[in-house]
Amino acid sequence: MDGLRLRPGWWLVAAGFAALAAGVFAIAEGSVPLLLLGVLTGSISAAAPFVTRWWHARQARQTARRAVVESSALLRREGGPASLLAPDRQVVPFQGRTGELEALVRWCLQDGSPVRLVTGPGGVGKSRLAAELKELMTRQGWDCVAVGEEQESTILARVRDSTTAPVLLIVDYADTRHELDDLVRQVAADPSGVRVLLIARSAGEWWQRLAVGEPHVREMLQDAYDGIDLPVQVDSAVTDQQIVREAAAAFAGQLGIPAPQVQLGGSQHGQGRVLDLHAAGLVAVLRAQRSQANTTGQGPLAVDVSDVLTDLLRHEQRHWVGTADHVGLLEGPEGLTIEVLRHVVAAVYLAPPSDEAEARQLLARVDPGAATVKVLRWLRDLYPARDTEHWVGTLQPDRMAELHLVTELSASPTLTTHLLEDLDGRNARHAIAVLARSVADHFSDPTVRARALHLLNHAIGALPDDLELLRSVSAVIPYPSEVLTQSDLTLLYRILHLIDPADTAARSWVLHDIGMRLYRLGRLTQAIGPSPRPSTHAAHSRKQIPPGTKPSSQPPCATPASSCPSSAEHTTP
């Protein structure tokens, strides 16, 4: 009888007969209370299936909503001392950015493009701004979800099935999202009740390709980006020194120690990135905690903002060693070395594994002795997963992790070979994106920048001749970026040689991109020259193009190649 369920129509008939019978009986007995009771019973019986359906639908929606929230990429997590800088932990109160935050709130509440792109170099507070917006909109009854990797094509349907409230989707690292166009198309088709905030370091090739999609997508994205990066300075009325001191007080309160006095060096007013300034405050607190002394009244602790990420990384490494020693990873002849610990953390940041099997394979590439259950357990405890798409978390913040990665790979050619060769599609895109960001963003340290560029070129050269893979990798390289133009150009020539000569549309796009990059290298004749048929691809696909000089005027063509003069095809790298 489990499968026997009366439909609501039959419930109404049954309830009607019950009420009629009760009414007849009550009239026959001459009892008004019985008559009322019969009518009430019939009404309740009639409403019961609808109430039950509503209740079950409500429970299902709440369950779906919990599943969406739990899959959000903004999960709170613990970790080493650097985890105190995580935007979602909000240890330091939000400061400044009043105009930017108000503009984003208005964007959520008013008509206009349902998509908004926020760009800016690493460490200026893009993710922290998004986290603050999330808090504000949540208090106004919105459902705010951070979209994890590879959730782009499914998240909108899942959210709409789980709630009737307006929705804010936050997509960090938008420049590396391979399926972002799926989400954008879905929003363009039905933008009601949804806002999508995209966060990236730059609006490069990935954004141009996204913005030239289908007509309704192009129209939607016209007003999605104003072309201006988030400014470094968060508040013109507050000095860098004040930001560091307030951050130090917040971190000291979190760790339960007196706030030390801090003297900031290496930064002029308004020139320090907010992440670096917060890191300076954290480093001062960690020094005070390590000294086991109250530094109040003993003079300020000097912290140089130019060295603060290196200093913070040392504190983080002590955390790795301490936790590994606590669980016995360093003991005995089979124990891991500190170098292997550093390599493991770097490898996981370069290619975050999606499951335990992938994590074990990654650790085996670092060192066969590291691919054990004990090490895997230590790694998950060290950096818990940030979302449901990855099995383990990674070292954060990004700029410090990039510094660590470049340092470790540069010091070990063997590790470089093991980690940068034979990468699959997802990991190849992620690795290239990380290395490209390292090149573009660590401009203040020419040594780090040069090392990162060498590693990027190594990774690009190791990629197989897979057209779709090369296309997806090219899209995540920041553009325009003068220092990355040569690497990007090498990759574009490989793509050109793999495209079917009959595919004129695809070739025109690549030729346009090549022409723009040749222009940026100062090779104007090649950028706008004649275009005979291409030469063979195998002999030329991996050679380097010698660097040129800086351009001095506007590019010869800034529109898609279909409207540009034929260009660049005559030149091979």
C-alpha positions as CSV (number, residue, x, y, z in Angstrom):
1,M,0.0,0.0,0.0
2,D,3.0,2.3,0.1
3,G,2.5,3.2,-3.5
4,L,-1.2,4.1,-3.0
5,R,-1.6,7.9,-2.8
6,L,-4.8,9.9,-3.4
7,R,-4.5,12.8,-5.7
8,P,-5.6,16.2,-4.4
9,G,-8.8,16.0,-6.5
10,W,-9.8,12.8,-4.8
11,W,-9.0,14.3,-1.4
12,L,-11.4,17.1,-2.2
13,V,-14.2,14.6,-3.1
14,A,-13.5,12.5,0.0
15,A,-13.4,15.6,2.2
16,G,-16.7,16.8,0.6
17,F,-18.4,13.6,1.3
18,A,-17.1,13.6,4.9
19,A,-18.3,17.2,5.5
20,L,-21.7,16.4,3.9
21,A,-22.2,13.3,6.0
22,A,-21.2,15.2,9.2
23,G,-23.7,18.0,8.2
24,V,-26.5,15.6,7.6
25,F,-25.9,13.9,10.9
26,A,-25.7,17.2,12.8
27,I,-28.9,18.5,11.2
28,A,-30.6,15.2,12.1
29,E,-29.5,15.5,15.6
30,G,-30.2,19.2,15.7
31,S,-26.7,20.0,17.0
32,V,-25.1,23.3,15.8
33,P,-21.7,22.4,17.4
34,L,-21.7,19.1,15.5
35,L,-22.5,20.9,12.3
36,L,-19.6,23.3,12.8
37,L,-17.3,20.5,13.7
38,G,-18.3,18.6,10.5
39,V,-17.6,21.7,8.4
40,L,-14.2,22.3,10.1
41,T,-13.2,18.7,9.7
42,G,-14.1,18.7,6.0
43,S,-12.1,21.9,5.5
44,I,-9.1,20.6,7.2
45,S,-9.3,17.3,5.3
46,A,-9.5,19.2,2.0
47,A,-6.5,21.4,2.8
48,A,-4.4,18.6,4.2
49,P,-2.8,17.4,0.9
50,F,-2.0,21.0,-0.2
51,V,-0.4,21.8,3.1
52,T,1.6,18.6,3.0
53,R,2.8,19.3,-0.5
54,W,3.8,22.8,0.5
55,W,5.6,21.5,3.5
56,H,7.6,18.9,1.6
57,A,8.5,21.5,-1.1
58,R,9.7,23.9,1.5
59,Q,11.8,21.2,3.1
60,A,13.3,20.2,-0.2
61,R,14.1,23.8,-1.0
62,Q,15.8,24.3,2.3
63,T,17.8,21.1,1.8
64,A,18.8,22.3,-1.7
65,R,19.7,25.7,-0.3
66,R,22.0,24.2,2.4
67,A,23.7,22.1,-0.3
68,V,24.4,25.3,-2.4
69,V,25.7,27.2,0.6
70,E,27.9,24.3,1.7
71,S,29.4,24.1,-1.8
72,S,30.2,27.8,-1.7
73,A,33.9,28.7,-2.3
74,L,33.8,31.1,0.7
75,L,33.9,28.4,3.4
76,R,35.4,29.5,6.7
77,R,38.5,27.5,7.4
78,E,41.4,27.5,9.8
79,G,45.1,27.1,9.0
80,G,48.5,28.6,9.6
81,P,49.1,32.2,10.7
82,A,48.6,33.5,7.2
83,S,45.0,32.2,7.2
84,L,44.2,35.2,9.5
85,L,44.5,37.3,6.3
86,A,41.7,35.4,4.5
87,P,39.0,37.8,3.3
88,D,36.1,35.5,4.6
89,R,37.5,35.5,8.1
90,Q,37.3,39.3,8.3
91,V,39.6,39.5,11.3
92,V,40.5,43.1,10.4
93,P,37.3,45.3,10.1
94,F,36.5,46.5,6.6
95,Q,37.9,50.0,6.0
96,G,37.5,52.5,3.2
97,R,36.2,51.6,-0.3
98,T,32.9,53.5,0.6
99,G,32.3,54.6,-2.9
100,E,33.1,51.3,-4.5
101,L,30.9,49.4,-2.0
102,E,28.0,51.8,-2.4
103,A,28.2,51.4,-6.2
104,L,28.1,47.7,-5.9
105,V,25.0,47.8,-3.6
106,R,23.2,50.1,-6.1
107,W,24.2,47.7,-8.9
108,C,22.5,44.9,-7.0
109,L,19.3,46.8,-6.2
110,Q,18.8,48.7,-9.5
111,D,18.2,47.8,-13.1
112,G,21.1,47.4,-15.4
113,S,23.6,44.7,-16.4
114,P,23.3,41.7,-14.1
115,V,27.0,41.2,-14.5
116,R,29.8,43.3,-13.0
117,L,33.5,42.9,-13.4
118,V,35.9,44.2,-10.7
119,T,39.6,44.1,-11.6
120,G,42.8,45.1,-9.8
121,P,46.3,43.8,-9.0
122,G,46.7,41.1,-6.4
123,G,46.4,42.4,-2.8
124,V,44.4,45.5,-3.4
125,G,41.3,44.1,-1.6
126,K,39.0,42.8,-4.4
127,S,38.0,39.6,-2.5
128,R,37.6,41.5,0.7
129,L,35.3,44.0,-1.1
130,A,33.3,41.1,-2.4
131,A,33.0,39.5,1.1
132,E,31.7,42.8,2.5
133,L,29.2,43.1,-0.3
134,K,28.1,39.5,0.5
135,E,27.5,40.4,4.1
136,L,25.5,43.5,3.3
137,M,23.3,41.8,0.7
138,T,22.8,38.8,3.0
139,R,21.4,41.1,5.7
140,Q,19.0,42.4,3.1
141,G,17.6,39.0,2.4
142,W,19.7,38.0,-0.6
143,D,21.2,34.5,-1.1
144,C,24.9,35.1,-1.8
145,V,27.0,32.2,-3.1
146,A,30.7,32.1,-4.1
147,V,30.9,29.9,-7.2
148,G,33.5,27.2,-7.0
149,E,35.6,26.0,-9.8
150,E,33.7,23.9,-12.4
151,Q,30.4,25.0,-10.9
152,E,29.8,27.8,-13.4
153,S,27.5,25.8,-15.8
154,T,25.3,24.4,-13.0
155,I,25.2,26.9,-10.2
156,L,22.4,29.1,-11.5
157,A,19.9,26.3,-11.8
158,R,20.8,24.9,-8.4
159,V,20.4,28.3,-6.7
160,R,17.1,29.0,-8.4
161,D,15.8,25.6,-7.4
162,S,16.8,26.3,-3.8
163,T,15.4,29.8,-3.2
164,T,13.0,32.5,-4.3
165,A,15.2,35.3,-2.9
166,P,17.3,37.4,-5.1
167,V,20.8,35.9,-5.7
168,L,24.3,37.3,-5.8
169,L,26.9,34.9,-7.4
170,I,30.5,35.8,-6.7
171,V,33.1,34.4,-9.1
172,D,36.7,34.9,-8.0
173,Y,39.6,34.2,-10.3
174,A,37.1,34.8,-13.2
175,D,40.0,35.0,-15.7
176,T,40.8,31.3,-15.1
177,R,37.2,29.9,-15.3
178,H,37.0,27.6,-18.3
179,E,33.1,27.3,-18.2
180,L,32.3,31.0,-17.3
181,D,30.7,31.5,-20.7
182,D,28.1,29.0,-19.8
183,L,27.1,31.0,-16.7
184,V,27.1,34.2,-18.7
185,R,24.9,32.8,-21.4
186,Q,22.4,31.5,-18.8
187,V,22.2,34.9,-17.1
188,A,21.8,36.7,-20.4
189,A,18.9,34.4,-21.3
190,D,17.1,35.0,-17.9
191,P,18.6,37.8,-15.8
192,S,15.7,38.0,-13.4
193,G,16.6,38.1,-9.7
194,V,20.3,37.4,-10.2
195,R,23.6,39.4,-10.0
196,V,27.0,38.0,-11.0
197,L,30.1,39.7,-9.6
198,L,33.3,38.7,-11.5
199,I,36.7,39.3,-9.8
200,A,39.9,39.1,-11.8
201,R,43.3,40.8,-11.8
202,S,42.8,42.1,-15.3
203,A,40.3,42.2,-18.1
204,G,42.5,40.5,-20.7
205,E,41.9,38.1,-23.6
206,W,39.4,36.1,-21.5
207,W,37.1,39.1,-21.1
208,Q,37.4,40.1,-24.8
209,R,36.3,36.6,-25.8
210,L,33.5,36.6,-23.3
211,A,32.3,40.0,-24.5
212,V,32.1,39.1,-28.2
213,G,29.7,36.2,-27.8
214,E,26.1,35.9,-28.8
215,P,24.2,39.2,-29.4
216,H,22.3,39.2,-26.1
217,V,25.5,38.4,-24.2
218,R,27.4,41.3,-25.9
219,E,24.5,43.6,-25.0
220,M,24.5,42.5,-21.4
221,L,28.3,42.9,-21.0
222,Q,28.5,46.4,-22.5
223,D,28.0,48.1,-19.2
224,A,29.5,45.3,-17.0
225,Y,33.0,46.8,-16.8
226,D,34.2,50.4,-16.7
227,G,37.8,49.6,-17.6
228,I,39.2,51.0,-14.3
229,D,41.1,48.8,-11.8
230,L,40.3,49.0,-8.2
231,P,42.6,51.7,-6.8
232,V,45.4,50.7,-4.5
233,Q,44.5,53.3,-1.9
234,V,41.4,52.2,0.1
235,D,40.8,55.5,1.9
236,S,42.5,58.8,1.1
237,A,41.9,60.0,4.7
238,V,43.8,57.1,6.3
239,T,47.6,56.6,6.1
240,D,49.3,53.3,5.5
241,Q,50.7,53.6,9.0
242,Q,47.2,53.8,10.5
243,I,46.1,50.8,8.5
244,V,49.0,48.7,9.8
245,R,48.4,49.7,13.4
246,E,44.7,48.9,13.2
247,A,45.4,45.6,11.6
248,A,48.0,44.8,14.3
249,A,45.4,45.5,17.0
250,A,42.9,43.3,15.3
251,F,45.3,40.4,14.9
252,A,46.6,40.8,18.5
253,G,43.0,40.6,19.8
254,Q,42.5,37.4,17.7
255,L,45.6,35.8,19.2
256,G,44.9,37.1,22.7
257,I,48.1,39.2,23.2
258,P,48.6,42.9,23.7
259,A,48.8,44.9,20.5
260,P,52.5,45.8,19.7
261,Q,53.5,49.2,18.5
262,V,54.4,49.0,14.8
263,Q,56.6,51.3,12.6
264,L,56.0,50.8,8.9
265,G,58.9,51.3,6.5
266,G,59.1,51.0,2.7
267,S,55.7,52.5,1.9
268,Q,54.6,56.0,1.0
269,H,51.1,57.3,1.9
270,G,48.5,55.5,-0.2
271,Q,51.1,53.3,-2.0
272,G,50.9,50.1,0.0
273,R,48.4,47.4,-1.1
274,V,46.0,46.7,1.7
275,L,47.0,43.0,1.8
276,D,50.6,44.0,2.3
277,L,49.7,46.5,5.0
278,H,47.6,43.9,6.9
279,A,50.4,41.4,6.5
280,A,52.8,43.9,8.0
281,G,50.5,44.2,11.0
282,L,50.3,40.4,11.3
283,V,54.0,40.0,11.1
284,A,54.5,42.5,13.9
285,V,52.0,40.6,16.1
286,L,53.7,37.2,15.3
287,R,57.0,38.6,16.3
288,A,55.6,39.9,19.5
289,Q,53.9,36.6,20.2
290,R,57.1,34.7,19.4
291,S,59.2,36.8,21.8
292,Q,56.8,36.0,24.6
293,A,57.1,39.6,25.8
294,N,54.8,42.6,25.9
295,T,56.3,45.1,23.5
296,T,54.0,47.9,24.6
297,G,56.2,50.8,25.8
298,Q,59.4,49.2,24.5
299,G,59.4,51.0,21.2
300,P,57.8,50.1,18.0
301,L,58.5,47.0,15.9
302,A,59.9,48.0,12.5
303,V,58.3,46.2,9.6
304,D,59.2,46.9,5.9
305,V,56.3,46.4,3.6
306,S,58.6,45.4,0.7
307,D,59.8,42.3,2.6
308,V,56.6,41.5,4.5
309,L,55.5,38.6,2.3
310,T,58.9,36.9,2.7
311,D,58.8,37.5,6.4
312,L,55.2,36.1,6.7
313,L,56.2,33.1,4.6
314,R,58.9,32.2,7.2
315,H,56.2,32.2,9.9
316,E,54.0,30.0,7.8
317,Q,56.9,27.6,7.1
318,R,57.5,27.2,10.9
319,H,53.8,26.2,11.1
320,W,54.4,23.5,8.5
321,V,57.4,22.1,10.3
322,G,55.7,22.3,13.7
323,T,52.6,20.5,12.6
324,A,54.5,17.8,10.6
325,D,56.8,17.1,13.6
326,H,53.7,16.8,15.8
327,V,52.3,14.0,13.7
328,G,55.6,12.3,13.3
329,L,56.3,13.0,9.6
330,L,59.9,14.1,10.3
331,E,60.9,11.1,12.4
332,G,63.1,8.1,11.5
333,P,65.1,7.3,8.3
334,E,61.9,7.4,6.2
335,G,60.9,10.8,7.6
336,L,60.3,13.7,5.3
337,T,62.8,16.6,5.0
338,I,61.8,20.2,5.4
339,E,62.6,20.7,1.7
340,V,60.0,18.1,0.8
341,L,57.4,19.8,3.0
342,R,58.1,23.0,1.1
343,H,57.8,21.3,-2.2
344,V,54.5,19.6,-1.2
345,V,52.9,23.0,-0.3
346,A,54.2,24.5,-3.6
347,A,52.9,21.6,-5.7
348,V,49.4,21.7,-4.2
349,Y,49.2,25.4,-4.9
350,L,50.3,24.9,-8.5
351,A,47.9,22.0,-9.2
352,P,45.2,21.7,-6.6
353,P,43.9,18.1,-6.5
354,S,40.2,17.4,-6.9
355,D,40.2,14.1,-5.0
356,E,42.4,11.8,-2.9
357,A,43.7,9.8,-5.8
358,E,44.8,12.9,-7.6
359,A,46.4,14.2,-4.4
360,R,48.4,11.0,-4.0
361,Q,49.6,11.2,-7.6
362,L,50.7,14.8,-7.2
363,L,52.7,14.0,-4.0
364,A,54.3,11.1,-5.7
365,R,55.6,13.4,-8.4
366,V,57.2,15.5,-5.6
367,D,58.7,12.6,-3.8
368,P,57.5,9.0,-3.7
369,G,58.0,9.0,0.1
370,A,55.4,11.8,0.4
371,A,52.5,9.8,-1.2
372,T,51.3,8.3,2.1
373,V,48.1,8.4,4.0
374,K,49.9,10.1,6.9
375,V,51.1,12.9,4.7
376,L,47.7,13.3,3.0
377,R,46.0,13.6,6.4
378,W,48.6,16.2,7.5
379,L,48.1,18.2,4.4
380,R,44.3,18.3,4.8
381,D,44.6,19.4,8.4
382,L,47.2,22.0,7.4
383,Y,45.0,23.5,4.7
384,P,41.3,22.3,4.8
385,A,39.5,22.4,1.5
386,R,38.1,25.8,0.6
387,D,35.3,24.4,-1.6
388,T,33.7,21.1,-2.6
389,E,35.6,21.1,-5.9
390,H,39.0,20.5,-4.3
391,W,40.1,17.8,-2.0
392,V,42.5,20.1,-0.1
393,G,43.1,23.8,0.4
394,T,46.2,25.7,-0.6
395,L,48.6,28.2,0.8
396,Q,47.1,31.7,0.9
397,P,47.2,34.7,0.3
398,D,48.0,34.3,-3.4
399,R,50.8,36.7,-3.7
400,M,52.7,35.0,-0.8
401,A,51.9,31.5,-2.3
402,E,53.2,32.7,-5.7
403,L,56.4,33.9,-4.1
404,H,56.8,30.5,-2.5
405,L,56.1,28.6,-5.7
406,V,58.5,30.5,-7.8
407,T,61.2,30.2,-5.1
408,E,60.8,26.4,-4.8
409,L,60.6,25.7,-8.5
410,S,63.6,28.0,-9.3
411,A,65.7,26.2,-6.7
412,S,64.9,22.7,-7.9
413,P,65.1,21.9,-11.7
414,T,64.0,18.4,-10.9
415,L,60.8,19.6,-9.2
416,T,60.2,22.0,-12.1
417,T,60.3,19.1,-14.5
418,H,58.1,16.9,-12.4
419,L,55.4,19.6,-11.9
420,L,55.4,21.6,-15.1
421,E,55.4,18.7,-17.6
422,D,52.6,16.3,-18.6
423,L,49.9,18.5,-17.0
424,D,46.3,17.8,-18.0
425,G,43.8,20.4,-19.2
426,R,42.5,21.8,-15.8
427,N,45.9,21.7,-14.1
428,A,47.6,23.1,-17.2
429,R,45.3,26.1,-17.2
430,H,45.7,26.7,-13.5
431,A,49.5,26.3,-13.6
432,I,49.9,28.8,-16.5
433,A,47.5,31.2,-14.8
434,V,49.4,31.1,-11.6
435,L,52.8,31.6,-13.2
436,A,51.5,34.4,-15.5
437,R,50.1,36.2,-12.5
438,S,53.4,35.8,-10.7
439,V,55.2,37.5,-13.7
440,A,52.7,40.3,-14.0
441,D,52.2,41.1,-10.3
442,H,55.6,40.8,-8.7
443,F,56.9,43.9,-10.5
444,S,58.7,45.3,-7.5
445,D,61.1,42.3,-7.4
446,P,62.9,41.8,-10.7
447,T,64.5,38.6,-9.6
448,V,61.2,37.0,-8.7
449,R,59.7,38.3,-12.0
450,A,62.5,36.9,-14.1
451,R,62.3,33.5,-12.4
452,A,58.6,33.4,-12.9
453,L,58.9,34.3,-16.6
454,H,61.4,31.5,-17.1
455,L,59.1,29.0,-15.4
456,L,56.1,30.2,-17.5
457,N,58.0,29.7,-20.7
458,H,59.1,26.3,-19.5
459,A,55.5,25.3,-18.8
460,I,54.3,26.7,-22.2
461,G,57.0,24.8,-24.0
462,A,56.0,21.6,-22.3
463,L,52.4,21.8,-23.4
464,P,51.3,19.2,-26.0
465,D,50.1,20.3,-29.5
466,D,46.5,20.1,-28.4
467,L,44.5,23.0,-30.0
468,E,41.7,23.3,-27.4
469,L,44.2,23.1,-24.5
470,L,46.4,25.8,-26.0
471,R,43.4,28.0,-26.7
472,S,42.2,27.7,-23.1
473,V,45.7,28.3,-21.7
474,S,46.2,31.4,-23.9
475,A,43.0,32.9,-22.6
476,V,44.2,32.9,-19.0
477,I,47.4,34.9,-19.8
478,P,46.9,38.5,-18.7
479,Y,46.7,40.9,-21.6
480,P,47.8,43.6,-22.2
481,S,51.0,42.9,-20.2
482,E,54.2,44.0,-21.7
483,V,56.3,41.5,-19.8
484,L,54.0,38.6,-20.9
485,T,53.6,39.6,-24.5
486,Q,56.5,37.5,-25.8
487,S,55.3,34.3,-24.0
488,D,51.7,34.9,-25.3
489,L,52.9,35.4,-28.8
490,T,54.8,32.1,-28.8
491,L,51.7,30.4,-27.7
492,L,49.5,32.1,-30.3
493,Y,51.8,31.0,-33.1
494,R,51.5,27.4,-32.0
495,I,47.7,27.8,-32.0
496,L,47.8,29.3,-35.5
497,H,49.8,26.3,-36.9
498,L,47.3,23.8,-35.5
499,I,44.2,25.5,-36.9
500,D,42.7,24.0,-40.0
501,P,43.6,26.4,-42.9
502,A,39.9,26.1,-44.0
503,D,38.7,27.5,-40.7
504,T,39.0,31.2,-41.7
505,A,37.0,32.5,-38.7
506,A,39.3,30.9,-36.1
507,R,42.4,31.9,-38.0
508,S,41.2,35.5,-38.3
509,W,40.9,35.8,-34.5
510,V,44.4,34.4,-33.9
511,L,45.9,36.6,-36.6
512,H,44.3,39.6,-35.0
513,D,45.7,38.6,-31.6
514,I,49.2,38.0,-33.1
515,G,49.1,41.4,-34.8
516,M,48.2,43.2,-31.6
517,R,51.1,41.5,-29.7
518,L,53.6,42.2,-32.5
519,Y,52.5,45.8,-32.3
520,R,53.2,45.8,-28.5
521,L,56.7,44.4,-29.2
522,G,57.3,47.3,-31.6
523,R,57.3,45.0,-34.7
524,L,54.9,47.2,-36.7
525,T,55.9,46.0,-40.1
526,Q,55.1,42.4,-39.2
527,A,51.9,43.4,-37.4
528,I,50.4,45.0,-40.6
529,G,52.3,43.3,-43.3
530,P,51.2,41.0,-46.2
531,S,50.0,37.5,-45.4
532,P,50.9,34.6,-47.6
533,R,49.9,31.1,-46.7
534,P,51.4,29.7,-43.4
535,S,54.4,27.5,-43.3
536,T,54.6,24.0,-41.8
537,H,53.8,23.9,-38.1
538,A,56.1,21.2,-36.6
539,A,59.4,22.9,-37.3
540,H,58.3,26.3,-36.0
541,S,55.8,25.6,-33.2
542,R,58.1,25.9,-30.2
543,K,60.7,28.4,-31.3
544,Q,61.0,31.7,-29.5
545,I,60.5,35.2,-31.1
546,P,63.3,37.6,-30.3
547,P,62.0,40.5,-28.2
548,G,61.4,43.9,-29.9
549,T,61.1,47.5,-28.8
550,K,58.3,49.4,-27.1
551,P,55.5,50.8,-29.3
552,S,55.0,54.5,-29.5
553,S,51.5,55.0,-30.8
554,Q,48.1,53.4,-31.0
555,P,47.8,49.8,-32.3
556,P,47.1,49.5,-36.0
557,C,43.7,47.8,-35.4
558,A,41.7,47.4,-32.2
559,T,38.8,45.5,-33.6
560,P,38.3,41.8,-34.3
561,A,40.4,40.4,-37.2
562,S,37.4,40.1,-39.5
563,S,37.5,43.9,-39.9
564,C,41.3,44.3,-39.7
565,P,43.6,44.1,-42.7
566,S,45.2,40.7,-43.0
567,S,48.3,40.7,-40.7
568,A,51.0,38.7,-39.1
569,E,50.5,35.4,-40.9
570,H,53.6,35.8,-42.9
571,T,55.8,35.8,-39.8
572,T,56.7,32.6,-38.0
573,P,58.4,32.4,-34.6
